[in-house]
Amino acid sequence: MTGPEGPAALRATGLGFRYRKRGGWALRDCGFTVPDGRVTALVGRNGAGKSTLLHLAGGLLRAGSGELCVLGAVPGTSEARARVALLTQDKPLYPRFTVADTLLMGEKLNSSWDPTAAERIVREGGIPLHTRVGELSPGRRTRVALALALGKRPELLLLDEPLADLDPVARGEIMAELMAEAAERGTSIVLSSHVLPELEETCDWVLLLRDGRVELSEDAETLRESHAVLTGPADRADALTGHHTVVHRRTAGRQLTALIRRHGPLPGDWHVERPRLEDILIGHLQPGEPGHPVPGELTEAAA
């Protein structure tokens, strides 16, 4: 599935990757475009290929088939490395370095280094610059790693579950920092996260992976407009088939609730609600064949 033509933060054609020791494909035949200047939610269940895709984009892995471009460049080349920052889940830092040493390293390695931005992120977390990184809590190490990533002033920022070990207040502060970065500098951000409610107000593009393939790559507002939650008599379920795509449905007694992707006018005898982005993503992540009704409940929490 591809997006609009034009400048792209990420563009893939037939992209595939498999880990030899594990067997099977982590990603297979992926085609998509993430437009430049967007804040993208990279969503998928565990094992869907999110981390693999970010590692490919960051140049840590090489595609087994097809191709992937970052800002028009090949991942891992000197051009791409100068313009892209990747923060992985393990957040590799030198534990014996002080925080000041770590920021100095960032300055030495990056010609576009912004010391003010990097130090602000550290100081807002109340982190003393003389403290060794290995003595910091996981949340504070995350702040230092983010300071390194944002201090580089990248054009594309790749974040793999960056907020998982932060408390709610710190997550809110970091998300605000990321949104300011996107708004003020036009930085493209690709954010992998399982915390779907936090993506509702921050991300304007969605890239959803399912079993190593791309199921959605679309504008977030377009997704909201094209989906609907319908409630009506269970015996009217067949009226939806063939007219709209039923993403997920559940039946309680004689009542049917269905998340659909509509194609044309909706029938007037259904109660219609506009879904949240979280509802749409959860619906597409439910077990079963994508785009087909499956039994079970629409859940309020992501897998």
C-alpha positions, -999 to +999 in steps of 0.1 A: +000+000+000+015+033-010+007+069-001+008+101-021+037+109-044+061+136-036+087+142-009+089+112+014+104+105+048+102+068+040+094+050+008+094+012+004+089-010-026+087-048-022+106-045+010+114-078+027+137-090+055+141-124+073+163-134+102+182-165+093+183-180+128+146-175+134+133-186+100+104-169+083+100-134+072+100-104+096+088-082+067+076-093+033+066-075+002+060-042+020+052-011-001+043+022+014+051+059+015+053+081+046+052+117+035+078+142+046+070+164+076+045+140+093+043+125+128+037+089+120+024+062+144+040+029+136+016+003+150+014-034+152+012-064+175+043-079+190+063-095+162+046-076+134+080-062+122+080-027+137+115-028+152+128-045+121+115-017+099+130+010+121+164-008+122+163-010+084+155+027+081+182+035+106+208+015+086+214-012+113+200-039+090+201-043+053+170-053+033+168-089+020+146-079-009+131-048-024+143-014-014+138+013+012+147+050+009+149+075+038+146+111+027+155+099-008+188+083+004+199+047+010+197+038+048+232+035+064+250+058+038+268+089+050+241+110+036+214+092+054+233+090+087+238+128+087+200+134+084+185+105+104+185+097+141+173+064+155+165+057+191+162+019+197+145+001+225+178-007+243+190+029+241+227+021+239+248+045+260+282+042+276+275+036+313+309+049+325+304+082+307+289+111+326+259+129+311+282+158+301+306+133+284+277+118+265+265+152+252+301+161+243+303+129+223+271+139+205+287+173+196+319+157+184+300+132+161+275+156+146+282+187+127+247+200+131+247+195+169+225+218+190+239+219+226+210+241+238+183+217+228+202+186+241+210+202+275+174+215+279+160+180+277+185+167+303+179+196+327+141+194+324+144+159+338+165+171+367+195+151+357+229+164+370+254+166+342+282+151+363+263+118+370+274+087+353+249+072+328+251+038+345+239+053+377+207+067+362+172+052+364+158+037+331+136+067+327+165+092+331+186+072+307+158+075+282+159+113+285+197+113+279+192+091+248+165+114+235+187+144+241+214+128+219+188+121+192+172+156+192+205+174+197+216+160+164+187+181+148+177+152+124+154+157+095+139+122+103+136+109+138+130+072+143+118+062+178+112+026+188+090+025+219+109+055+234+085+062+262+079+027+276+100+033+308+088+068+315+061+078+340+030+095+327+042+130+335+075+125+318+058+109+288+037+140+284+067+163+286+086+143+260+057+141+237+053+178+240+090+182+231+086+160+201+055+179+189+073+212+192+102+197+172+078+187+144+060+220+144+089+243+146+115+225+125+093+203+102+110+172+115+096+139+103+090+116+132+082+079+131+071+067+165+065+030+174+043+027+205+017+004+221+002+033+240-025+040+215-044+068+234-012+089+233-011+087+195-046+101+191-037+138+194-001+136+183+002+115+151-012+126+117-001+095+097-006+059+104+016+030+093+001-003+106+019-036+102+002-070+104+022-102+103+051-085+085+030-068+059+016-033+056-021-031+062-025+007+065-004+036+054-027+066+055-035+100+068-050+098+103-079+121+096-088+102+064-089+070+085-113+086+109-136+099+081-137+066+062-145+044+092-177+042+113-190+022+143-225+009+135-250-005+160-282-023+150-301-055+149-279-086+146-301-100+119-291-071+096-255-081+095-258-094+059-269-059+048-233-047+054-216-074+034-207-065-001-214-028+005-188-020+032-156-036+046-164-050+080-131-046+100-144-061+132-178-070+147-193-083+179-228-096+187-245-092+221-279-109+221-298-094+193-276-063+189-246-061+165-218-036+168-195-033+138-164-012+129-166-008+092-147+010+064-175+025+044-178+026+007-207+049-002-238+060+019-246+043+051-280+026+057-303+049+076-316+022+101-282+019+119-270+040+147-237+055+135-208+069+155-175+084+145-147+062+159-116+073+176-083+066+160-076+041+188-108+022+180-098+020+143-063+007+151-075-019+176-101-031+151-074-036+125-052-054+150-077-079+161-070-116+153-084-131+121-082-122+084-077-085+079-108-068+065-132-096+074-156-100+103-142-120+132-158-132+164-150-116+197-152-083+215-139-049+204-114-042+232-105-010+249-068-019+252-041-026+227-025-060+225 
